[in-house]
Amino acid sequence: MTVGINLEISEEKGLAYVQPCAAEVGKVMLESDLTKLIKPVSDQIIDFNVLCDLLNAYKIRFSEFRCSLALGVSKIRWRGKTVSIFKKGKIKIREALNKEDALKSFQDFLRLIWGSFICEVCGKPAICCAAGLCNKCQEKNGEKNHVNLEDLPTGIMLSNALIDLTNIFPMLDTVFSNILNGINGTKISEIKVGNFERKLNRINIVVLDFMLQTPDIKQAVLGFIPLGITLNLKHVLLIINSLIKEINQNLDILIRFNTNAKDCLSGIFQETKSLYELIPQTISTDSNVHENVKKIGKILEKIKELEKGINNMSGEFKSFILRLVKYANEICLAGLRILNILGVEVFQCQI
């Protein structure tokens, strides 16, 4: 994956201006404008929602953290310095020890917020490109890379993040089993999205540490793999909770479903469950992603089968089924995006 930004910053290039710090004698302040670093594709240089999400996920590393969407400004206290970034792309770093310290802090901060930069190819935040939400970027970056994490000085960090990701999927397996029970007319509990998100954010902390500490920028970009996966999983969690609410509110309709419709609907979610069982296998082994994708073609077959069967149903039944199918389709697509991300084929340490 590529993003139109030069992360190798120097004062000489005119990308950063360093001067004595007014706040503390003997220290320096750095100012820069991201419009000099990134080729703007619109009036946006960064997506401030994504920026706040990234900094919020990493806030355990800050002594102070504030991010205001309304004001379009974020301020953190990090490594003894105050770093401010504004929605229009202005960045200020105060209380650096010297010019070299200021420039290093600036480069590290850019890596930290890398996912919020607007991609010059598709106009979406870089993290959305990583999550497979931009077809243009997938086409441009279609070539897959083979990387052995054992060869990277920080590879164990990324390997640990991927291992932690595999531990999320058994929890989702239980959720899908509950959804199948709901389709059979049993009221089910909503999932605690916050618990899942906290686990995903802990993974993202390790990933961002990897991106900061990996010397080679071409290797650091591998952090976008788990970042893209966690973004898809957060999206899936919200969809699943909406699906569970839909099921619980319409148990009376589900009870009145004919056997064929209920079996077909159960089949769709059973195959979707199988899809998400493939993902941790793909993360932990050198598996053939494309062969795995072929195996879940049954989901689309089941959806087509159900759509044919609902033509003669009453409006109440038809409308409800179509809503459930829409949720299933979105969950399925997110799973396929994750498998596509893993098509980079990361050969990692033995799990």
C-alpha positions as CSV (number, residue, x, y, z in Angstrom):
1,M,0.0,0.0,0.0
2,T,1.3,3.5,-0.8
3,V,0.2,6.9,0.4
4,G,1.3,10.1,-1.3
5,I,3.5,11.5,1.5
6,N,7.2,11.9,2.1
7,L,7.9,10.8,5.7
8,E,11.5,11.6,5.4
9,I,11.4,15.2,6.7
10,S,14.3,17.7,6.8
11,E,14.4,21.4,7.6
12,E,16.5,21.9,4.4
13,K,13.6,20.7,2.3
14,G,11.5,23.5,3.6
15,L,8.9,21.1,4.9
16,A,9.5,21.9,8.6
17,Y,10.6,25.2,10.2
18,V,12.5,25.0,13.5
19,Q,13.1,27.9,15.8
20,P,13.8,28.6,19.5
21,C,10.9,27.7,21.7
22,A,9.2,30.6,23.4
23,A,7.7,28.3,26.1
24,E,11.0,27.0,27.4
25,V,14.5,28.5,27.1
26,G,17.1,26.3,25.5
27,K,14.6,24.2,23.6
28,V,13.2,24.5,20.1
29,M,9.8,24.5,18.4
30,L,8.9,22.9,15.0
31,E,6.2,24.1,12.7
32,S,5.0,22.5,9.5
33,D,2.2,22.4,7.0
34,L,1.0,19.1,5.7
35,T,-0.1,20.7,2.5
36,K,3.7,20.8,1.6
37,L,3.9,17.1,2.2
38,I,0.7,15.7,0.7
39,K,-0.7,16.3,-2.7
40,P,-4.2,17.5,-1.8
41,V,-7.1,15.8,-3.7
42,S,-9.7,18.0,-2.1
43,D,-9.9,20.7,0.7
44,Q,-9.1,17.9,3.1
45,I,-5.5,16.8,3.9
46,I,-6.4,14.6,6.8
47,D,-9.6,12.9,8.0
48,F,-10.0,14.3,11.5
49,N,-12.4,11.6,12.6
50,V,-9.9,8.9,11.8
51,L,-7.0,11.0,13.3
52,C,-8.9,11.3,16.6
53,D,-9.7,7.5,16.6
54,L,-6.0,6.7,16.0
55,L,-4.8,9.0,18.7
56,N,-7.5,7.8,21.1
57,A,-6.5,4.2,20.5
58,Y,-2.9,5.2,21.4
59,K,-3.7,7.5,24.3
60,I,-2.2,5.1,26.8
61,R,1.2,6.3,25.5
62,F,0.4,10.0,26.1
63,S,0.6,11.9,29.4
64,E,-2.1,14.3,28.0
65,F,-4.6,13.8,25.1
66,R,-7.3,16.1,23.7
67,C,-9.0,15.8,20.3
68,S,-11.9,18.1,19.4
69,L,-13.8,17.4,16.2
70,A,-15.8,20.6,16.7
71,L,-12.7,22.8,16.9
72,G,-10.6,20.7,14.5
73,V,-7.6,20.6,16.8
74,S,-5.8,17.8,18.7
75,K,-3.2,18.3,21.3
76,I,-1.1,15.6,23.0
77,R,1.7,15.5,25.5
78,W,4.1,12.8,24.3
79,R,7.8,12.1,25.1
80,G,8.1,15.3,27.0
81,K,6.8,17.5,24.1
82,T,3.5,19.1,23.3
83,V,2.3,18.2,19.8
84,S,-0.6,20.1,18.2
85,I,-2.3,19.3,14.9
86,F,-5.0,21.3,13.2
87,K,-7.7,20.2,10.7
88,K,-6.2,22.3,7.9
89,G,-2.9,20.4,8.3
90,K,-0.8,22.7,10.5
91,I,1.5,20.8,13.0
92,K,3.4,22.3,15.9
93,I,5.9,20.5,18.2
94,R,7.1,22.4,21.3
95,E,9.8,21.8,23.8
96,A,12.1,19.6,21.6
97,L,15.7,19.3,22.8
98,N,17.2,20.4,19.5
99,K,16.6,20.4,15.8
100,E,17.4,16.7,15.4
101,D,15.0,15.8,18.2
102,A,12.3,18.0,16.7
103,L,12.6,16.5,13.2
104,K,12.6,12.9,14.7
105,S,9.5,13.6,16.7
106,F,7.8,15.1,13.7
107,Q,8.6,12.0,11.6
108,D,7.3,9.7,14.3
109,F,4.1,11.7,14.7
110,L,3.5,11.4,11.0
111,R,3.8,7.6,11.2
112,L,1.4,7.6,14.2
113,I,-1.3,9.5,12.2
114,W,-0.5,7.9,8.8
115,G,-3.8,6.2,8.6
116,S,-5.7,9.5,8.7
117,F,-4.0,11.0,5.6
118,I,-6.3,11.4,2.6
119,C,-5.2,9.1,-0.2
120,E,-4.4,10.8,-3.5
121,V,-5.7,7.8,-5.5
122,C,-9.2,7.5,-4.0
123,G,-9.7,10.5,-1.7
124,K,-10.4,8.3,1.3
125,P,-8.3,8.0,4.5
126,A,-5.3,5.7,4.1
127,I,-6.7,3.3,6.7
128,C,-9.8,2.8,4.5
129,C,-7.6,1.9,1.7
130,A,-5.9,-0.6,3.9
131,A,-9.3,-2.0,4.9
132,G,-10.2,-2.7,1.3
133,L,-12.8,0.0,1.1
134,C,-11.3,1.6,-2.0
135,N,-11.3,-0.4,-5.3
136,K,-9.0,2.1,-7.0
137,C,-6.3,1.5,-4.4
138,Q,-6.7,-2.3,-4.6
139,E,-6.2,-2.1,-8.4
140,K,-3.1,0.2,-8.1
141,N,-1.6,-2.0,-5.3
142,G,-2.6,-5.3,-6.7
143,E,0.9,-6.8,-6.5
144,K,1.3,-9.0,-3.4
145,N,4.4,-9.0,-1.2
146,H,6.0,-11.9,0.6
147,V,7.5,-10.9,3.9
148,N,9.1,-13.0,6.7
149,L,8.5,-11.2,10.0
150,E,11.4,-13.1,11.5
151,D,13.7,-11.0,9.3
152,L,12.4,-7.7,10.7
153,P,13.9,-6.2,13.8
154,T,10.4,-5.4,15.1
155,G,8.7,-8.4,13.4
156,I,7.7,-10.0,16.7
157,M,5.5,-7.0,17.5
158,L,3.5,-7.4,14.4
159,S,3.4,-11.2,14.8
160,N,2.0,-10.8,18.3
161,A,-0.7,-8.4,17.0
162,L,-1.7,-10.9,14.4
163,I,-1.8,-13.7,17.1
164,D,-4.0,-11.5,19.3
165,L,-6.3,-10.9,16.3
166,T,-6.8,-14.7,15.9
167,N,-8.1,-14.8,19.5
168,I,-11.0,-12.4,18.5
169,F,-12.6,-14.8,16.1
170,P,-13.6,-17.6,18.5
171,M,-15.7,-14.8,20.3
172,L,-17.3,-14.0,17.0
173,D,-18.0,-17.7,16.5
174,T,-20.2,-17.7,19.6
175,V,-22.0,-14.6,18.3
176,F,-22.9,-16.3,15.0
177,S,-24.1,-19.3,16.9
178,N,-26.5,-17.0,18.9
179,I,-27.7,-15.5,15.7
180,L,-28.6,-18.9,14.4
181,N,-30.6,-19.5,17.6
182,G,-32.4,-16.2,17.0
183,I,-33.4,-17.2,13.5
184,N,-35.0,-20.3,15.1
185,G,-37.2,-18.0,17.3
186,T,-35.1,-17.6,20.4
187,K,-34.5,-14.1,21.9
188,I,-30.7,-13.4,22.0
189,S,-28.5,-10.9,23.9
190,E,-26.9,-8.0,22.1
191,I,-23.1,-8.2,22.0
192,K,-21.0,-5.8,24.2
193,V,-19.4,-3.9,21.4
194,G,-17.3,-1.9,23.9
195,N,-15.5,-5.1,25.1
196,F,-14.6,-6.1,21.6
197,E,-13.4,-2.6,20.7
198,R,-11.2,-2.5,23.7
199,K,-9.5,-5.7,22.7
200,L,-9.1,-4.4,19.1
201,N,-7.7,-1.1,20.4
202,R,-5.1,-3.0,22.5
203,I,-4.0,-4.7,19.3
204,N,-3.8,-1.3,17.5
205,I,-1.5,0.0,20.2
206,V,1.0,-2.8,19.4
207,V,0.6,-2.2,15.7
208,L,1.2,1.6,16.0
209,D,4.3,0.8,18.2
210,F,5.5,-1.4,15.3
211,M,4.9,1.3,12.7
212,L,6.8,3.8,14.9
213,Q,9.8,1.6,15.8
214,T,10.4,-0.1,12.4
215,P,13.3,1.7,10.8
216,D,12.4,1.0,7.1
217,I,9.3,2.8,6.0
218,K,8.6,0.0,3.4
219,Q,8.4,-2.5,6.3
220,A,6.5,-0.2,8.7
221,V,3.7,0.0,6.1
222,L,2.9,-3.7,7.0
223,G,1.2,-2.3,10.1
224,F,-1.7,-1.3,7.8
225,I,-2.6,-5.1,7.5
226,P,-3.9,-5.5,11.1
227,L,-5.1,-1.9,11.1
228,G,-7.3,-2.7,8.1
229,I,-8.5,-5.9,9.7
230,T,-9.5,-4.2,13.0
231,L,-11.4,-1.5,11.1
232,N,-13.4,-4.1,9.3
233,L,-14.1,-6.0,12.5
234,K,-15.4,-2.8,14.2
235,H,-17.7,-2.3,11.3
236,V,-18.9,-5.9,11.6
237,L,-19.6,-5.6,15.3
238,L,-22.0,-2.6,14.7
239,I,-23.8,-4.5,11.9
240,I,-24.2,-7.6,14.1
241,N,-25.7,-5.6,16.9
242,S,-28.2,-4.0,14.4
243,L,-29.0,-7.5,13.1
244,I,-29.6,-8.9,16.6
245,K,-32.0,-6.0,17.4
246,E,-33.8,-6.7,14.1
247,I,-34.2,-10.4,15.1
248,N,-35.4,-9.7,18.6
249,Q,-38.0,-7.2,17.4
250,N,-39.4,-9.7,14.9
251,L,-39.4,-13.0,16.7
252,D,-43.1,-13.4,15.9
253,I,-42.4,-13.2,12.2
254,L,-39.5,-15.7,12.5
255,I,-41.8,-18.2,14.3
256,R,-44.3,-18.0,11.4
257,F,-41.6,-18.6,8.7
258,N,-42.1,-21.7,6.6
259,T,-39.4,-24.4,7.0
260,N,-37.8,-23.8,3.6
261,A,-37.3,-20.0,4.2
262,K,-36.0,-20.6,7.7
263,D,-33.6,-23.3,6.5
264,C,-32.3,-21.1,3.7
265,L,-31.9,-18.1,6.1
266,S,-30.0,-20.3,8.6
267,G,-27.8,-21.6,5.8
268,I,-26.8,-18.1,4.8
269,F,-25.6,-17.3,8.4
270,Q,-24.1,-20.8,8.8
271,E,-21.9,-20.2,5.7
272,T,-21.1,-16.7,6.9
273,K,-20.0,-18.2,10.2
274,S,-17.8,-20.6,8.2
275,L,-16.2,-17.7,6.4
276,Y,-15.1,-16.1,9.7
277,E,-13.7,-19.4,10.8
278,L,-11.4,-19.4,7.8
279,I,-9.9,-16.0,8.7
280,P,-7.8,-17.0,11.8
281,Q,-6.6,-20.1,9.8
282,T,-5.4,-17.7,7.1
283,I,-3.7,-15.4,9.6
284,S,-1.9,-18.2,11.4
285,T,-0.8,-20.4,8.4
286,D,0.5,-20.1,4.9
287,S,-2.9,-20.9,3.4
288,N,-4.2,-20.3,-0.1
289,V,-6.5,-17.3,0.3
290,H,-8.0,-17.7,-3.1
291,E,-9.0,-21.3,-2.5
292,N,-10.5,-20.3,0.8
293,V,-12.6,-17.7,-0.9
294,K,-14.0,-20.2,-3.4
295,K,-15.2,-22.3,-0.5
296,I,-17.6,-19.6,0.7
297,G,-19.3,-19.1,-2.6
298,K,-22.2,-21.0,-1.1
299,I,-23.2,-17.9,0.8
300,L,-24.0,-16.1,-2.5
301,E,-25.8,-19.2,-3.7
302,K,-27.9,-19.3,-0.6
303,I,-28.8,-15.6,-0.9
304,K,-29.9,-16.1,-4.5
305,E,-31.9,-19.2,-3.5
306,L,-33.7,-17.2,-0.8
307,E,-34.4,-14.2,-3.0
308,K,-36.1,-16.5,-5.6
309,G,-38.2,-18.0,-2.8
310,I,-39.5,-14.7,-1.4
311,N,-41.3,-13.5,-4.5
312,N,-44.6,-15.2,-3.4
313,M,-44.3,-14.0,0.2
314,S,-46.4,-11.3,1.8
315,G,-44.9,-7.8,2.1
316,E,-44.2,-8.3,5.9
317,F,-42.2,-11.5,5.4
318,K,-40.4,-10.3,2.2
319,S,-39.4,-6.9,3.7
320,F,-38.0,-8.6,6.9
321,I,-36.0,-11.2,5.0
322,L,-34.5,-8.7,2.7
323,R,-33.3,-6.7,5.7
324,L,-31.7,-9.8,7.2
325,V,-30.1,-10.6,3.8
326,K,-28.7,-7.1,3.6
327,Y,-27.0,-7.5,7.0
328,A,-25.6,-10.9,6.0
329,N,-24.3,-9.5,2.8
330,E,-22.4,-6.6,4.6
331,I,-20.9,-9.1,7.1
332,C,-19.9,-11.4,4.3
333,L,-18.2,-8.5,2.3
334,A,-16.3,-7.4,5.4
335,G,-15.0,-11.0,5.8
336,L,-14.0,-11.1,2.1
337,R,-12.1,-7.8,2.5
338,I,-10.2,-9.2,5.5
339,L,-9.2,-12.3,3.4
340,N,-8.2,-10.0,0.6
341,I,-6.0,-8.0,3.0
342,L,-4.4,-11.3,4.1
343,G,-3.6,-12.0,0.4
344,V,-0.4,-10.1,1.1
345,E,0.7,-13.4,2.6
346,V,2.6,-12.6,5.7
347,F,4.8,-15.5,6.6
348,Q,5.1,-15.0,10.3
349,C,6.7,-16.7,13.3
350,Q,5.2,-20.1,14.2
351,I,2.0,-19.7,16.3
